[in-house]
Amino acid sequence: MMRRCIKQLTSLMILCTTLIAASSCSKELDFGFKDLCFYHPHTAPVVLNVDWSKFRDIENPTGMSVYVWDKNKVEDNMTRHLTHNLNEDITLNLKQGGYHSFVFNQSETEYATLEFYNLHSFHAAEVRVKHMKSNWYSTKEPSTKVGEEPEWLAIDCVQDIEVTEEMVIRAEEEFLQNMGKSTRAITKNRVATLVPKSIIKKVDIYIHLENLQFLRSALAAVEEMAEGCYISTKTTTENKVTHTISNWSLIFEKNEDGTEDKNRGALKATITTFGVPSTHTGAENDNTLFAKVLLIDDKTIIEHSFPIGHLLADLNTYDGTQRDANGNIKWPQIHIQWPEPLPPVESVGDDGFNVGVGDWGDEIVTILPI
């Protein structure tokens, strides 16, 4: 008797499972065995197209990371897709509901100067520059650190992707219709195109001087720059870092006959940065360029601080898509005039300007304005 009951119960379970699968797991026939419906996943294929054309002139990425969040789930709501094929569409099988997504070049582990935070949350996800120690610069302001210059990073995001019940039903029907066939063509739903643009900015800095023949080397620091960026909004954070500069090139002005004037010219350096912090007002004192030069006597050091906040007021609007008259990428420039000619001094050792920092960079401390 017991064996007969077990046999009948087993037959009933098989019959229920068959009915559930054959009816595309309809809710009317859900007897609690929905987990047994392994024939199709109750999802719809959703396609995200990623267009890198606005970033390739800056850097040609070799991979990308696509993050997707189910906005209606509190836990386990994020999935990640990594690929080195930048020409492919990203296909994700998603259940019915609403989703947010963003994409950036490479994966978060491939960056030497950047750190990623809160990637479990679409709205809180953040990227920051790593902090570093300088052998010549420090600050007494606790909230400001010396930051690495960030590597190139491009981002785009999309909100409120909607996967409808109709999408899922159509995918299930097409899956069942194609069962047993060599190819299972299921309609893909193109829901968004993401166009990543650079959130890193490049700034050319020129310090114009006279009596350049007495210059040995230079150091500088751009203070009160943004530490990072919120990924989903592509807006800078309120926290600040200082970027230091130790490598320069020397540009001489031209005489009327076209020859270089060894007395007049400029120091030029380029920094990369997230931009100015979200609290930036565009006022002169929002940022400071601190600079000091070493003369060829190897002992005379001259220091100056220059307010440059007004020169960086529109920095955050740059994303690598702006072009100059020649079609080249346009980045902002800062031009600073050294207030007096360099004093004449006697040379010690090799004459001439050194592009890199030597051993003269003793640590200095500046008190930043609050």
C-alpha positions in Angstrom: 0.0 0.0 0.0 2.8 2.4 0.9 4.7 1.7 -2.3 1.5 2.3 -4.3 1.0 5.7 -2.7 4.7 6.7 -3.3 4.4 5.6 -6.9 1.2 7.7 -7.4 2.7 10.7 -5.7 5.7 10.5 -8.0 3.5 10.3 -11.1 1.6 13.3 -9.9 4.7 15.4 -9.4 6.0 14.4 -12.9 2.6 15.4 -14.4 2.6 18.7 -12.6 6.1 19.5 -13.7 5.3 18.7 -17.3 2.2 20.8 -17.3 4.1 23.7 -15.8 6.8 23.6 -18.5 4.4 23.1 -21.3 2.4 26.1 -20.3 5.4 28.4 -20.0 5.1 28.3 -16.2 1.8 30.2 -16.2 0.8 31.7 -12.9 -2.5 29.7 -13.0 -0.6 26.5 -12.9 2.0 27.5 -10.3 1.5 24.8 -7.6 4.7 25.7 -5.7 6.9 24.0 -8.2 8.1 27.1 -10.0 11.7 26.4 -9.1 11.4 23.2 -11.1 10.8 25.3 -14.3 14.3 25.1 -15.6 13.4 25.2 -19.3 13.6 29.0 -19.5 14.8 31.7 -17.1 11.8 34.1 -16.9 14.0 36.9 -18.3 14.3 39.1 -21.4 17.5 39.8 -23.3 18.3 43.5 -23.0 20.9 45.1 -25.2 23.1 48.1 -24.2 25.1 49.7 -27.0 28.3 51.4 -25.8 29.8 54.0 -28.2 33.4 54.9 -27.5 33.8 57.4 -30.3 33.9 60.4 -27.9 36.9 59.0 -26.0 39.1 57.2 -28.5 41.0 60.4 -29.5 42.1 60.7 -25.9 42.8 57.0 -25.2 42.0 53.8 -26.9 40.5 51.6 -24.2 41.2 47.9 -24.1 38.2 46.8 -22.1 35.1 48.0 -20.3 33.0 47.3 -17.2 29.2 47.5 -17.3 27.4 47.6 -14.0 23.6 47.1 -13.7 21.4 47.5 -10.6 17.9 46.3 -10.0 16.5 49.5 -8.5 13.7 47.7 -6.6 15.9 45.3 -4.7 17.8 46.2 -1.5 20.3 43.4 -1.5 22.1 41.5 -4.2 20.8 44.0 -6.7 24.0 44.5 -8.7 25.6 42.5 -11.6 28.8 43.3 -13.5 29.8 42.5 -17.1 33.5 42.7 -18.1 34.7 42.5 -21.7 37.7 43.3 -23.8 35.6 43.5 -26.9 34.6 47.1 -27.2 32.8 46.5 -30.5 30.2 44.2 -29.1 26.8 45.1 -27.7 26.3 44.1 -24.1 23.4 41.6 -23.8 22.0 41.1 -20.3 19.2 38.7 -19.3 17.0 40.7 -16.9 13.8 39.9 -15.0 10.8 42.2 -15.2 11.5 45.5 -13.4 13.5 48.7 -13.5 17.2 49.0 -13.7 20.1 51.5 -13.6 23.4 51.1 -15.4 26.8 52.7 -15.9 29.9 51.9 -17.9 33.5 52.9 -17.7 36.7 51.9 -19.5 38.8 49.0 -18.1 38.0 47.4 -14.7 38.5 49.0 -11.3 41.5 46.7 -10.6 43.5 47.9 -13.6 44.1 51.4 -12.3 47.3 52.3 -10.4 46.2 55.8 -9.3 42.4 55.4 -8.8 40.3 53.7 -6.1 36.6 52.8 -6.5 34.1 52.9 -3.7 30.5 51.8 -3.1 30.1 50.0 -6.4 27.3 48.1 -4.8 25.2 51.2 -5.0 24.4 53.1 -8.3 23.9 56.5 -6.6 26.8 56.2 -4.1 29.4 54.7 -6.4 32.5 56.9 -6.4 36.1 57.0 -7.7 38.9 58.9 -6.0 42.6 59.5 -6.6 45.0 57.6 -4.4 46.9 59.7 -1.9 50.7 60.0 -2.0 53.6 61.3 0.0 55.6 64.2 -1.4 59.2 64.7 -0.5 58.8 68.5 -0.5 55.2 69.4 0.0 52.7 69.0 2.9 49.8 70.9 4.3 48.4 71.6 7.7 44.8 71.5 6.6 43.6 68.0 7.7 41.0 67.6 5.0 43.4 68.2 2.1 45.8 65.5 1.0 48.4 65.2 -1.8 46.8 63.2 -4.6 48.1 61.2 -7.5 47.3 62.5 -10.9 44.4 60.3 -12.2 44.6 58.0 -15.2 42.1 58.6 -18.0 38.6 57.5 -17.1 35.5 57.7 -19.2 32.0 57.1 -17.9 28.4 57.2 -19.0 25.2 56.1 -17.3 21.5 55.4 -17.9 18.7 55.3 -15.4 15.2 53.7 -15.4 15.7 50.9 -18.0 12.3 49.2 -18.0 12.0 45.5 -18.6 8.3 44.9 -19.2 6.1 41.8 -18.6 5.6 41.7 -22.4 9.3 41.5 -23.0 9.6 38.5 -20.7 6.5 36.7 -22.1 7.8 37.1 -25.6 11.2 35.8 -24.7 9.7 32.8 -23.0 7.4 32.0 -25.9 10.3 32.3 -28.4 12.5 30.1 -26.2 9.9 27.4 -26.1 9.1 27.7 -29.8 12.8 27.1 -30.6 13.4 24.2 -28.2 15.2 21.4 -30.0 16.4 23.7 -32.9 20.1 24.3 -33.5 19.6 28.1 -33.2 17.3 29.7 -30.7 16.7 33.2 -32.0 15.1 35.4 -29.2 14.2 39.0 -29.9 16.6 41.3 -28.2 15.4 44.6 -26.7 17.7 47.6 -27.4 17.0 49.9 -24.5 19.9 52.4 -24.4 23.1 53.7 -26.0 25.9 54.8 -23.6 28.5 57.3 -24.8 31.3 57.4 -22.3 33.2 60.7 -22.1 36.3 61.6 -20.1 35.7 62.8 -16.5 39.4 63.5 -16.3 40.6 66.9 -17.4 44.0 68.0 -18.6 45.3 71.5 -17.7 48.4 73.2 -19.2 50.2 75.5 -16.8 52.5 78.3 -18.0 54.7 80.3 -15.6 56.2 83.2 -17.5 59.6 84.5 -16.3 62.4 86.9 -17.2 66.2 86.1 -16.8 65.6 82.5 -17.5 69.3 81.9 -17.9 69.6 82.0 -14.1 67.0 79.2 -13.5 68.0 75.8 -12.4 64.8 74.0 -11.5 61.2 74.5 -10.3 58.5 72.9 -8.2 54.8 73.7 -7.9 51.6 72.6 -6.4 48.0 73.1 -7.5 46.0 73.2 -4.3 42.3 72.5 -3.5 41.5 70.3 -6.5 38.7 67.6 -6.5 39.6 64.3 -4.9 37.1 62.3 -6.9 33.9 62.0 -8.8 30.4 60.4 -8.2 30.0 58.0 -11.1 26.3 58.0 -11.6 26.2 61.8 -11.9 29.7 62.5 -13.2 30.0 65.3 -10.7 33.0 66.0 -8.6 33.1 65.3 -4.8 33.5 68.0 -2.2 36.8 66.5 -0.8 40.0 68.1 -2.0 43.6 67.2 -2.9 46.7 69.0 -4.0 48.5 67.9 -7.2 52.3 68.5 -7.1 54.4 69.3 -10.2 58.1 68.5 -10.5 58.7 68.1 -14.2 58.6 71.0 -16.6 59.6 72.0 -20.1 61.1 75.3 -21.0 59.7 77.4 -23.8 61.6 80.4 -25.0 60.0 83.5 -26.6 61.1 84.5 -30.0 63.2 87.5 -31.1 62.2 89.6 -34.1 64.6 87.5 -36.2 63.0 84.3 -35.1 65.7 83.2 -32.8 65.0 82.1 -29.2 65.4 84.7 -26.5 67.2 82.9 -23.7 66.2 85.6 -21.2 62.4 85.4 -21.7 60.0 82.5 -21.8 57.9 80.2 -19.7 57.9 77.0 -17.7 55.3 74.6 -18.9 53.7 71.6 -17.1 50.6 69.6 -17.7 48.5 68.0 -15.0 45.5 65.6 -15.1 42.8 66.1 -12.6 39.1 65.3 -11.8 38.6 69.1 -11.9 37.6 71.5 -9.1 35.5 70.3 -6.1 31.7 70.6 -6.0 32.0 73.5 -3.6 34.0 75.6 -6.0 32.6 79.1 -6.5 34.9 80.5 -9.2 36.5 82.9 -6.8 40.3 83.6 -7.1 41.1 82.1 -3.7 39.3 78.9 -4.4 42.6 77.5 -5.8 46.2 78.4 -5.3 49.3 77.7 -7.4 52.2 77.5 -5.1 55.6 77.6 -7.0 59.2 77.9 -6.1 62.3 78.1 -8.3 65.9 77.2 -7.7 68.6 79.3 -9.3 71.9 78.2 -10.8 73.9 79.0 -7.7 72.1 76.0 -6.2 71.1 77.9 -3.0 68.8 80.8 -4.0 65.2 79.7 -3.8 62.3 82.0 -4.6 58.7 81.2 -3.7 55.4 82.7 -4.7 51.7 81.8 -4.4 49.2 82.8 -7.1 45.4 82.7 -6.7 44.0 80.8 -9.8 40.5 79.8 -8.8 38.9 82.2 -11.3 41.1 80.6 -14.1 39.6 77.2 -13.3 36.0 78.3 -13.0 34.8 76.4 -16.1 37.3 73.5 -15.8 34.6 70.9 -15.0 32.8 71.5 -18.3 35.7 70.0 -20.3 35.3 66.3 -21.2 37.6 65.9 -24.2 35.0 66.6 -26.8 35.8 70.3 -27.2 37.9 71.2 -30.3 40.1 74.1 -31.3 40.1 75.8 -34.7 42.5 73.0 -36.0 40.3 70.2 -34.8 42.5 69.2 -31.9 41.2 68.5 -28.4 40.9 71.7 -26.5 42.0 71.8 -22.8 42.2 74.8 -20.6 45.4 76.7 -20.0 46.6 78.8 -17.1 49.1 81.6 -17.6 50.9 83.1 -14.6 53.4 85.9 -14.7 56.3 85.7 -12.3 56.2 89.0 -10.5 59.9 90.0 -10.9 62.9 89.1 -13.1 65.1 86.3 -11.6 68.1 87.9 -9.9 71.5 87.4 -11.5 73.6 84.8 -9.6 76.9 83.0 -10.1 76.6 79.5 -11.5 77.7 76.5 -9.5 78.2 73.2 -11.3 76.5 72.6 -14.7 74.7 75.6 -16.2 71.2 75.3 -17.5 67.7 74.3 -16.6 66.9 70.8 -15.2 63.5 69.5 -16.2 63.1 67.3 -13.2 63.4 67.9 -9.4 66.8 67.2 -7.7 67.6 67.1 -4.0 66.7 70.7 -3.3 63.1 70.1 -2.6 63.1 70.3 1.2 59.6 69.9 2.7 57.6 73.1 3.1 54.3 73.6 4.8 51.5 75.9 3.6 48.4 76.9 5.5 45.5 76.7 3.2 42.6 79.3 3.5 39.5 78.0 5.1 
